[in-house]
Amino acid sequence: MDILKELSNVLLILIRSGTVFRVVYCFIMMGTDEENEKVYKKRIRNEIIFYILAECCYLVKDLVTIYYT
């Protein structure tokens, strides 16, 4: 059970850091390419939605493992 918890924590760290880097990249590209500003805003919005859904999935997983252990 400890291995699954460690893998889950590593995956959460990767999701969080990947989301931060992607949003920062989109902000940088939005500043350099003003023609595609709407595209980058939509990408940032989609990335934030992905992050919220990923956190919710892990919250449900944690609740289920706590309930059944």
N, C-alpha and C positions, 0 to 999 in steps of 0.2 A: 504494500500500500504506500510505503514511503517513496518508492520509485515513481509511482504514478503522480504523487503529489509534487515531487521534484520536476518531473516532465511538464506538469501543468504550470508550475511557477515559471519555468524557462520559457514556455510558449507564451505566457502572458507578458513576460518581459519583452520578448521579440515582437509581439503585437503592439505593445505600447511604444516601444522605440521606433518601430517601423512606421507607425502612424505619425509620430512627431517628425521624423525625418521627411516623410512624404508631404506633410503640411508645410514644413519649412521650405522644401524644394518648390512646391507650388507657389508659395509667397514670393520666392526669389524669381521664379519664372514669370510671375504676374508683373513684377516690377520691371523686368527687362523686355517683356513682349506685351505691349499694351493692346495690340490687336486681339489677342486671344484671352483677354482678361475674364470674360464670361466663362470660357472653358475651364480655366484654372479655378474659378470660384465654384463651379459645379463639381470639379474633382475634389476640392477641399470639403465641400458639403458631403459628397459620397464617402470620403474617407472618415469623416466624423460619424456618419451613420454606421459604417462598418465597425468602427471602434465601439460604439454603443451596443450594437448587436453582439459583438464578440464578448464584451464584458458581461452582458446579460446571459449569454450561453454558459460562461464559466460560473456565474452566480447560481444558475439553476443546477449545474453539475455539482457544485459544492453543497447546495442544499440537499440534493438527492443522496450524496455520499454521507453526509452527516445524519440524515434521517435513517438510512439503512445500516449504519454501523453502530 
